[in-house]
Amino acid sequence: MSAPIAIFDCDGTLIDGQASICEAMEAAFAAFDLPAPERGQVRRAVGLNLPQAVRTLLPEEDEAFHHRVAETYKREFRTARTEGRIAQPLVPGIVDLLDRLAGAGWQLAVATGMSDRGLAHCLAENGIRDRFASLQTADRHPSKPDPSMIDQVLFDCAGDPALAVMIGDTTYDIQMAGNAGVRGVGVDWGYHAPRELIACGAEIVAQSPAQIGDHLLA
């Protein structure tokens, strides 16, 4: 019998990197002499792959320009990381949740709009890289809510969709869960409002990592 699988989004779910993302996007816009984007709009775009996120901020520009801004964002983010200006701390209680699920026989995975490099650095910096059986990023998949990342997790883990759950903070996460035929659980400490997550099909919106554990292990 397949083991159950908990698939986590990263930024806004496992970690809190809101300020660093907004600052890197502002620097990318400044490089093209564009006015700084409104931070609320930047936060709402988190979860999409970078070109699509930029498209939501600059809908009047063409695809080539979206990719140029996205590449500039990546460079700005890497520079900030090299200079020690990136803060991506774990959400309090996440380690306890991972321990609790693993102890109950769950496999753990990540499906994120981050890059391979960004995710690897973030997980290693927080000491949780080895906890996950599958790591899926925007480098190798279409943007959420396409189900490709979850499909790959299920393949990697020999998983049954009926025993898998996607845990995330955005409507893109919950929509991706629905498109992949798995359960969706929202969290209220990320980028989209709880009412939006419920409207997209989240079975609950947890107020803490402990509440996720209580729900999944009930």
C-alpha positions, 0 to 999 in steps of 0.5 A: 500500500502506498504511503500518504504524501504531504506536498509543501509549497515553499515560500509562504508555507515552509518559509517566510521570504516576503521582504526579500522577494519584494526588495529583489523585484523592486531592484529589478524594476529599477534596473529598467527605470520602472517605478517600483511595483506595489508590494501587495501585487508582488506578494499576490504573484508569488507562487507563479513562475517568474515570467508569469509573475512579472506578467501580472505586474507588467501586463502591457509588456511583451513576453520577451520583456517579461523574461528580461525582467525575470532574469534581472530579478534572479541576478538581484536575488543572487546578489542579495544572497551573496551579500547576506541580505536575504532572510528566509526563516522557517515558519515557527512550528514547521520542523515539528510538523515535518517530524510529526508527519514523518513519524506517522509514515508520511512521505514529504515533498516540495512543489514550488515556483522557486528555482532549483538553486533557490530551493536547494539553498533555502532548504539547506540553510534551514537544515531540512533538505534531507527530509524530502523525497521529491523536490519539484521547481519551476525550472522543470515544470510549467507554472502552477496551477498546472499539475505537472509538479504534483504528477512528478511527486506522485511518480517519484514517491510511487504515490496514490493521488487519493493519499496525497495532499498539497499544502500551500498559501496561494490559490495557485497551490490549491488549484494545482491540487485540484488539477492533479486530483489530490487534496488541498490544505491552505495556510493563513500565514502566506500570500493569499487570503483564507477566503480565497483558498476556501473558494478554490477548494481548500478543505481547511485553512490552517492557522498553524503548522500544528493544526495541519498535523491535527487535520492530516493525522486525525 
